[in-house]
Amino acid sequence: MIERLALIGTGLIGGSLALALKAAGAVGEVVGCGRNPATLERARELGIIDRYATDPAQAVAGADVVFLAVPIAAMREVFRALRPGLAGEVLITDGGSAKGCVVEDARAELGPWFAHFVPGHPIAGTEQSGPDAAFATLFAGRRVILTPLPENSAEDVARAEALWLATGAQLETMSVAHHDHVLAATSHLPHVLAFTLVDSLARMEERQEIFRYAAGGFRDFTRIASSDPTMWRDICLGNRTELLALIGRFQQDLSALAASIEAGEGEALSALFARAKRVRDTLYSL
């Protein structure tokens, strides 16, 4: 049981976590924190939080768990601002989509509280944002990755695991570096491709006709381009090393595909498409 949860960021991820914990009877009081009082008041009206403060140090005072659901570029500032309010055996964790940069920020700002920071990343979300987008079952059956640090105690890691298990999530554990490598491939690169495709087509002279005849395949592929631009800017910059390596590899593969088309190599195209179809069908056959 979490007696008091301090929720830094009351949008889709933070709000859904609070609602899930409340539905499970796993939390007592939820204190929200953010820059916009109107957003915080809306979160209170929706039952996500019980009260709020705009000062992070005030929001975390007396909390036994602190969860950061803010853009990763804001993490360092938030760590610095909340540190004066930390006390006791508080657990600090987050939902950032890149982990290396967040761990670096926590190490720089949390001081002795860094040992209580257990990084995490729920692999769940929608294209919507804000408190109104939050819902209690967002994490049910979805993967949540924890990336425990050498400084973490077994007890703090267990508390972070219990928090997510209460939401119905499926837990996995990996290193910070491995997380950023895997997520660059499975999440960050696809988002970059979707954003770039939509922007590229939108700059064509015949864009009105192109989008008029866009069918379901285009809609499905580009759905994630409706995601929060600020959040994805921060993720790209925060995980730039891994993402740049994957963009380079994809550019090579795309160049090879273009060469096959130019040369009329039908067998090469068929082989590539067949391999991709086989992998895709296997991944989502259940």
GUDODREN-975163 format. One line per field, with one value per residue (C-alpha): chain; z, y, x; residue number from 1. Coordinates in nm, 4 decimals. Each point is the difference from the previous one (the first is absolute). Layout:
N
c = c(A,...);
z = c(Z,...);
y = c(Y,...);
x = c(X,...);
k = c(NUM,...);
// end
This chain:
286
c = c(A,A,A,A,A,A,A,A,A,A,A,A,A,A,A,A,A,A,A,A,A,A,A,A,A,A,A,A,A,A,A,A,A,A,A,A,A,A,A,A,A,A,A,A,A,A,A,A,A,A,A,A,A,A,A,A,A,A,A,A,A,A,A,A,A,A,A,A,A,A,A,A,A,A,A,A,A,A,A,A,A,A,A,A,A,A,A,A,A,A,A,A,A,A,A,A,A,A,A,A,A,A,A,A,A,A,A,A,A,A,A,A,A,A,A,A,A,A,A,A,A,A,A,A,A,A,A,A,A,A,A,A,A,A,A,A,A,A,A,A,A,A,A,A,A,A,A,A,A,A,A,A,A,A,A,A,A,A,A,A,A,A,A,A,A,A,A,A,A,A,A,A,A,A,A,A,A,A,A,A,A,A,A,A,A,A,A,A,A,A,A,A,A,A,A,A,A,A,A,A,A,A,A,A,A,A,A,A,A,A,A,A,A,A,A,A,A,A,A,A,A,A,A,A,A,A,A,A,A,A,A,A,A,A,A,A,A,A,A,A,A,A,A,A,A,A,A,A,A,A,A,A,A,A,A,A,A,A,A,A,A,A,A,A,A,A,A,A,A,A,A,A,A,A,A,A,A,A,A,A,A,A,A,A,A,A);
z = c(0.0000,-0.1010,0.2668,-0.2030,-0.3667,-0.1354,-0.3691,-0.1933,-0.3242,-0.0155,-0.3687,-0.1779,0.1696,0.3461,0.0084,-0.1144,0.2643,0.2748,-0.1244,-0.0244,0.3519,0.1365,-0.1765,0.1539,0.3462,0.0002,0.0850,0.2649,-0.0940,-0.3366,-0.0102,-0.3472,-0.1174,-0.3203,-0.1380,-0.1063,0.2836,-0.2455,-0.1085,0.3611,0.0873,-0.2921,0.1268,0.3418,-0.1559,-0.1833,0.3239,-0.1119,0.2913,0.3387,0.0319,-0.1758,0.0260,-0.2661,0.2073,-0.0406,0.3450,0.1588,-0.2088,0.1068,0.3707,0.1990,-0.3082,0.0140,-0.3806,-0.2575,-0.3668,-0.2736,-0.3148,-0.1661,-0.3317,0.0343,-0.0788,0.3158,0.2276,0.1272,0.0982,0.1758,0.1881,0.1189,0.1038,0.1929,0.1885,0.2978,0.0723,0.0047,0.3298,0.1508,-0.2105,-0.2994,-0.3277,-0.3121,-0.3436,-0.3432,-0.3323,-0.2408,-0.3445,0.0079,0.3063,-0.0363,-0.0069,0.2883,0.2169,-0.0740,0.1084,0.3166,0.0907,-0.0440,0.2052,0.2582,0.2151,0.2715,-0.1310,-0.3255,0.1576,0.0377,-0.3705,-0.1872,-0.3696,-0.1922,-0.3305,-0.0657,-0.3599,-0.0315,-0.1206,-0.2546,-0.2273,0.2490,0.2843,0.3109,0.2974,-0.2136,-0.1926,0.3138,0.0750,0.2653,-0.2297,-0.2154,0.1440,0.0422,-0.1816,-0.1373,0.0539,0.2455,-0.0029,0.3157,-0.0285,0.3580,0.0846,0.2000,0.2706,0.0479,0.2957,-0.0571,0.2066,-0.2229,-0.3134,0.1537,0.0829,-0.3593,-0.1250,0.2348,-0.1211,-0.3606,0.0781,0.1730,-0.3355,-0.1712,-0.1959,-0.1048,0.1410,-0.1692,0.1182,-0.2045,0.0146,-0.0825,-0.3078,-0.1339,0.0510,-0.2044,-0.2776,-0.0243,0.0292,-0.2624,-0.2430,0.1034,0.0919,-0.0717,-0.3607,-0.1008,0.1397,-0.1886,-0.3227,0.0449,0.0773,-0.2942,-0.2510,0.0875,-0.0085,-0.3305,-0.1722,0.1492,-0.1734,-0.3446,-0.2359,-0.0562,0.3738,-0.0020,-0.2519,0.1686,0.3372,-0.1576,-0.1333,0.3023,0.1005,0.3122,-0.0421,0.0059,0.3010,0.1915,-0.0800,0.0872,0.3080,0.2348,-0.1780,0.2033,0.3159,0.2075,-0.2055,0.3068,0.1666,-0.3121,-0.0574,0.3491,-0.0505,-0.3252,0.1632,0.3207,-0.1815,-0.2975,-0.0112,-0.0300,-0.2278,-0.2406,-0.0358,-0.0928,-0.2403,-0.1740,-0.0308,-0.1291,-0.2573,-0.1303,-0.0258,-0.1713,-0.2484,-0.0762,-0.0574,-0.2336,-0.1939,-0.0404,-0.1306,-0.2397,-0.1327,-0.0372,0.2362,0.0657,0.1750,0.2506,0.0728,0.0402,0.2379,0.2143,0.0148,0.0767,0.2843,0.1472,-0.0304,0.1651,0.2959,0.0377,-0.0167,0.2579,0.2398,0.0007,-0.0656,0.3561);
y = c(0.0000,0.3409,0.2441,0.3115,0.0146,0.3201,0.0173,0.2408,0.0350,-0.0849,-0.0793,-0.3310,-0.2057,0.1536,0.0323,-0.3580,-0.1279,0.1837,-0.1237,-0.3589,0.0069,0.1504,-0.2645,-0.2698,0.1519,0.0300,0.3689,0.2315,0.3632,0.1256,0.3438,0.1478,0.2449,0.1985,0.3471,0.0680,0.0378,-0.0412,-0.3395,-0.1035,0.1071,-0.2037,-0.3020,0.0505,0.0228,-0.3271,-0.1755,-0.0523,0.1977,0.1006,0.3302,0.1789,0.2388,0.1811,-0.0208,-0.3474,0.0140,0.0630,-0.2711,-0.2720,0.0933,-0.3033,-0.2231,-0.3584,-0.0293,0.2689,-0.0650,0.2299,0.0152,0.3036,0.0443,-0.1377,0.3390,0.1339,-0.2780,0.1713,0.3155,-0.2035,-0.2140,0.3179,0.1624,-0.2955,-0.0985,0.2377,-0.1685,-0.3594,-0.1847,-0.3468,-0.3147,0.1606,-0.1923,0.2104,-0.1393,0.1251,-0.0859,0.1507,-0.1569,0.0307,-0.1019,0.0936,0.3749,-0.0197,-0.1980,0.2566,0.2814,-0.1829,-0.0714,0.3675,0.1412,-0.2465,-0.0291,-0.2650,-0.0672,-0.1364,-0.3465,0.0064,0.0695,-0.3118,0.0905,-0.1407,0.0192,-0.1165,-0.1184,0.1385,0.3162,0.1615,0.3013,0.2023,0.2091,0.1832,-0.1137,-0.0653,-0.2654,-0.2040,-0.3260,-0.2664,-0.2993,0.1529,-0.2285,-0.3187,-0.2799,0.2402,-0.0258,0.2229,-0.0002,0.0714,0.0818,-0.0328,0.1653,-0.1452,0.2569,-0.1235,-0.2180,-0.3210,0.1482,0.3070,-0.2140,-0.2220,0.3067,0.1232,-0.3440,-0.0109,0.3415,-0.1172,-0.3444,0.1712,0.1564,-0.3411,0.0584,-0.2664,0.0767,-0.0427,0.1057,0.1018,0.2295,0.3697,-0.0374,-0.3007,0.1783,0.2993,-0.2245,-0.2102,0.2897,0.2008,-0.2829,-0.0875,0.3411,0.2973,-0.0857,-0.0817,0.3333,0.1857,-0.1768,0.0810,0.3663,0.0321,-0.1684,0.2222,0.3138,-0.1002,-0.0602,0.3153,0.2062,-0.1350,0.2254,-0.2648,-0.0678,0.0649,-0.2756,-0.2312,0.0212,-0.0158,-0.3459,-0.1260,-0.3356,-0.2120,-0.1031,0.3602,0.0748,-0.3027,0.0683,0.3692,-0.0243,0.0618,0.3262,0.1433,-0.0407,0.2929,0.1791,0.1441,-0.3380,-0.1610,0.2828,-0.0645,-0.3768,0.0364,0.2291,-0.2026,-0.3272,0.1487,-0.2396,-0.3147,0.1667,0.1397,-0.3438,-0.1512,0.2823,-0.0619,-0.3710,0.0658,0.2476,-0.2712,-0.2497,0.2564,0.0792,-0.3701,-0.0236,0.2983,-0.1604,-0.3222,0.1912,0.2014,-0.3158,-0.1798,-0.2760,-0.1554,-0.3064,0.2164,0.1992,-0.3143,-0.1488,0.3152,0.0326,-0.3696,0.0160,0.3050,-0.1546,-0.3216,0.1872,0.2314,-0.2872,-0.1972,0.2943,0.0684,-0.3435,-0.0474);
x = c(0.0000,0.1337,-0.1102,0.0800,0.0970,0.1491,-0.0812,0.2211,-0.1940,-0.3700,-0.0446,-0.0569,0.2743,-0.0019,-0.3767,-0.0553,0.2414,-0.1870,-0.3374,0.1267,0.1425,-0.3213,-0.2089,0.2190,-0.0242,0.3794,0.0335,-0.1341,0.0540,0.1247,0.1605,0.0396,0.2609,0.0404,0.0492,-0.3575,-0.2538,-0.2894,0.1348,0.0476,-0.3526,-0.1309,0.1931,-0.1599,-0.3480,0.0613,0.1005,0.3592,0.1441,-0.1361,0.1848,0.2827,0.2929,0.1991,0.3214,0.1575,0.1603,-0.3392,-0.1639,0.2464,0.0031,-0.1096,-0.0324,0.1183,0.0017,0.0822,-0.0786,0.1306,-0.2121,0.1540,0.1862,0.3511,0.1529,-0.1684,0.1245,0.3148,-0.1853,-0.2693,0.2533,0.1692,-0.3270,-0.1432,0.3160,-0.0579,-0.3340,0.1274,0.0173,0.0042,0.0043,-0.1684,-0.0021,0.0564,-0.0794,-0.1015,-0.1604,0.2526,0.0388,0.3797,0.1936,0.3662,-0.0599,-0.2502,0.2417,0.2705,-0.2327,-0.1026,0.3615,0.0860,-0.2890,-0.1299,0.3105,-0.0515,-0.3507,0.1413,0.0228,-0.3793,-0.0575,-0.1156,-0.0432,-0.2933,-0.1821,-0.3572,-0.0335,-0.3499,-0.1638,-0.2257,0.0287,-0.2045,0.1376,-0.1152,-0.2094,-0.3076,0.1950,0.0784,-0.1819,0.0441,0.0647,0.2746,0.2682,-0.2047,0.1792,0.2611,0.3743,0.1795,0.3799,0.1962,0.3702,0.1303,0.3307,0.2906,-0.0756,-0.3582,-0.0915,-0.1918,-0.2820,-0.0364,0.0008,-0.2681,-0.2115,0.0277,-0.1010,-0.3000,-0.1140,-0.0210,-0.1372,-0.2917,-0.0936,-0.0166,0.3194,0.2512,0.3445,0.3357,0.3452,0.3016,0.2993,-0.0257,0.2209,-0.1897,-0.3317,0.1101,0.1328,-0.3173,-0.2441,0.1857,-0.0786,-0.3535,-0.1405,0.2222,0.0897,-0.3622,-0.1179,0.2725,-0.0973,-0.3696,0.0631,0.2398,-0.2322,-0.2954,0.2141,0.1620,-0.3333,-0.1511,0.2702,-0.0830,-0.1953,-0.2653,-0.0406,-0.3760,-0.0603,0.2495,-0.1726,-0.3459,0.0739,0.1921,-0.1450,0.0067,0.3619,0.1165,-0.2190,0.1305,0.3646,-0.0146,-0.2260,0.2918,0.0818,-0.2895,0.2095,0.1250,0.2716,0.1753,0.0248,0.1437,0.2457,0.1331,0.0146,0.1955,0.2537,0.0157,0.0737,0.1796,0.2967,-0.2098,-0.2554,0.2601,0.1595,-0.3359,-0.0874,0.3328,-0.0713,-0.3522,0.1337,0.2338,-0.2861,-0.2227,0.2778,0.0368,-0.3757,0.0080,0.2848,-0.1989,-0.3006,0.2138,0.1665,-0.3321,0.1095,-0.3389,0.1406,0.1884,-0.3143,-0.2085,0.2548,0.0096,-0.3779,-0.0421,0.2532,-0.1696,-0.3476,0.1178,0.1498,-0.3008,-0.2490,0.1967,0.0235,-0.3744,-0.1457,-0.1290);
k = c(1,2,3,4,5,6,7,8,9,10,11,12,13,14,15,16,17,18,19,20,21,22,23,24,25,26,27,28,29,30,31,32,33,34,35,36,37,38,39,40,41,42,43,44,45,46,47,48,49,50,51,52,53,54,55,56,57,58,59,60,61,62,63,64,65,66,67,68,69,70,71,72,73,74,75,76,77,78,79,80,81,82,83,84,85,86,87,88,89,90,91,92,93,94,95,96,97,98,99,100,101,102,103,104,105,106,107,108,109,110,111,112,113,114,115,116,117,118,119,120,121,122,123,124,125,126,127,128,129,130,131,132,133,134,135,136,137,138,139,140,141,142,143,144,145,146,147,148,149,150,151,152,153,154,155,156,157,158,159,160,161,162,163,164,165,166,167,168,169,170,171,172,173,174,175,176,177,178,179,180,181,182,183,184,185,186,187,188,189,190,191,192,193,194,195,196,197,198,199,200,201,202,203,204,205,206,207,208,209,210,211,212,213,214,215,216,217,218,219,220,221,222,223,224,225,226,227,228,229,230,231,232,233,234,235,236,237,238,239,240,241,242,243,244,245,246,247,248,249,250,251,252,253,254,255,256,257,258,259,260,261,262,263,264,265,266,267,268,269,270,271,272,273,274,275,276,277,278,279,280,281,282,283,284,285,286);
// end
